[in-house]
Amino acid sequence: MGFVVPAKTPQPIVKRLHDDIVAILEEPDVRQKLAAHSMDVVADTPAEMRATLDADMARWKPIIEKNHITLD
């Protein structure tokens, strides 16, 4: 799970959102509430999130294509 913004979002806005979200995720009660739902907080950088998304797309693309899966 992660936060995404449109591709052409200005970098200062991306940085501000990232910094604010990381600050929220570092709050103990937020971490506790997420942990209660079996969620582990990983506050990656935007570049690390992009790499994760790219890896996931590469991993699932053959299965999606083989099974003709589409979004309706």
TORTISE-116265 format. One record per atom (N, C-alpha, C, O): residue in three letters; x, y, z. Coordinates in steps of 0.02 Angstrom, whole numbers, plus 50000, padded with zeros to 5 digits. Example, Ala and Ser with C-alpha at 12.3 -4.5 7.8 and 13.67 -1.06 7.14 Angstrom:
<sites>
Ala506604971650390Ala506154977550390Ala506604983550390Ala507124983450423Ser506424988850354Ser506844994750357Ser506455000250394Ser506705005750402
</sites>
This chain:
<sites>
Met500434994250000Met500005000050000Met500455006150000Met500975006250033Gly500255011049963Gly500655017149962Gly500245022949937Gly499665022249918Phe500555028649937Phe500245034749911Phe500555036349844Phe501165036049836Val500145038049796Val500395040049730Val500075046649710Val499535048449733Val500425050249667Val500175056549641Val500245056349566Val500605052149539Pro499905060849530Pro499985060949457Pro500715061949437Pro501105065149472Ala500895059249380Ala501595059149356Ala501915066049352Ala502505066649365Lys501535071049336Lys501835077749326Lys501765082249388Lys501805088349382Thr501655079249446Thr501615083149508Thr502295086349520Thr502805082949519Pro502315092949533Pro502955096249545Pro503335093149604Pro503025091249655Gln503985092549598Gln504405089349648Gln504325092449718Gln504325088649767Pro504275099049725Pro504175101749793Pro503535099149826Pro503525098149887Ile503015098049788Ile502395095449816Ile502485088149835Ile502255086049889Val502825084249793Val502975077249809Val503365076849874Val503215072749918Lys503875081049880Lys504295081049941Lys503885082850002Lys503955079650055Arg503475087949997Arg503065090050054Arg502585084550075Arg502525083050135Leu502255081450027Leu501795075950043Leu502175070250076Leu501955067450127His502745068350047His503145062850075His503355064450147His503265060250191Asp503625070350157Asp503855072250224Asp503285072250275Asp503365069850331Asp502705074850255Asp502135075050301Asp501865068050315Asp501685066550372Ile501825063850265Ile501585056950275Ile502055053050319Ile501835049350363Val502705053750308Val503205050250350Val503135052550422Val503165048450468Ala503045059050433Ala502955061650501Ala502345058550535Ala502365056750594Ile501805057950498Ile501195054850525Ile501315047450541Ile501105044950593Leu501645044050495Leu501775036850505Leu502245035450563Leu502275029850588Glu502635040450584Glu503085039550640Glu502745040550707Glu503045039050759Glu502125043050707Glu501775044050770Glu501595037150800Glu501305032950766Pro501755036150864Pro501645029650895Pro500925027050891Pro500825021050878Asp500435031350901Asp499745028850898Asp499535027050827Asp499125022550818Val499815030350777Val499675028550708Val499985021650693Val499655017350664Arg500605020750713Arg500945014250703Arg500565008650739Arg500485003150712Gln500325010050799Gln499965005150838Gln499305003150803Gln499134997350799Lys498945008150778Lys498315006750744Lys498435002850680Lys498044998250664Leu498945004550643Leu499105000750582Leu499314993650599Leu499124988950565Ala499724992850651Ala499944986250672Ala499354981850693Ala499364975850682Ala498844984950722Ala498244981250741Ala497884978250681Ala497484973550688His498024980950622His497744978450560His498264974650519His498194973850458Ser498784972250553Ser499324968350522Ser499694972250469Ser499914969350419Met499764978750478Met500134982950431Met500794985050462Met500804987750517Asp501334983950426Asp501994986250447Asp502154992650410Asp502094993050349Val502374997750446Val502535004150415Val503225003850383Val503715002050416Val503255005450319Val503885006150282Val503845012850247Val503475013550198Ala504225017550270Ala504195024350242Ala504765025150192Ala505265028650205Asp504685021950134Asp505185022550081Asp505185029550050Asp504725033450060Thr505705030850012Thr505735037049974Thr505285036249912Thr505105030549895Pro505105041649879Pro504725041049817Pro505085036649765Pro504755032849730Ala505745037149761Ala506115033049713Ala506065025549730Ala506005021349686Glu506095024049795Glu506035017049815Glu505335014349801Glu505255008549781Met504835018449812Met504145016449797Met504065015249722Met503745010349702Arg504355019549681Arg504325018749609Arg504645012149588Arg504385008549546Ala505215010549618Ala505565004249603Ala505134998249623Ala505104993249587Thr504794998649680Thr504344993349701Thr503774992449652Thr503604986849634Leu503464997949631Leu502924997649583Leu503154994749517Leu502814990549487Asp503744996849493Asp504014994149431Asp504134986649436Asp503984982949389Ala504414984449492Ala504544977249502Ala503884973349504Ala503844967949476Asp503384976049538Asp502734972749541Asp502414972249472Asp502134967049454Met502464977549433Met502174977449366Met502534972249322Met502204968649284Ala503184971949327Ala503564966949289Ala503384959849311Ala503344955349270Arg503284958949375Arg503124952349402Arg502444949949379Arg502374944049361Trp501944954349379Trp501264952249365Trp501064952949291Trp500554950049271Lys501444956549252Lys501264957649181Lys501164951249142Lys500664950649107Pro501614946249147Pro501504940049109Pro500854936449129Pro500514933649086Ile500684936549192Ile500074933249215Ile499464936949190Ile498974933949168Ile499494943549194Ile498934947649170Ile498814946549096Ile498254945649073Glu499364946649057Glu499294945748985Glu499064938648967Glu498624937848925Lys499354933649000Lys499174926648986Lys498434925348999Lys498114921548962Asn498164928549050Asn497474927349069Asn496984932749044Asn496394932749061His497244937149002His496834942448971His496444946449024His495844947749016Ile496784948149078Ile496474951949132Ile496464959349113Ile496974962149093Thr495884962449121Thr495814969649107Thr495434973049163Thr495084969849202Leu495494979549166Leu495104983449213Leu494464985649178Leu494484987949121Asp493924985049212Asp493284987349184Asp493124994349206Asp492614997049187
</sites>
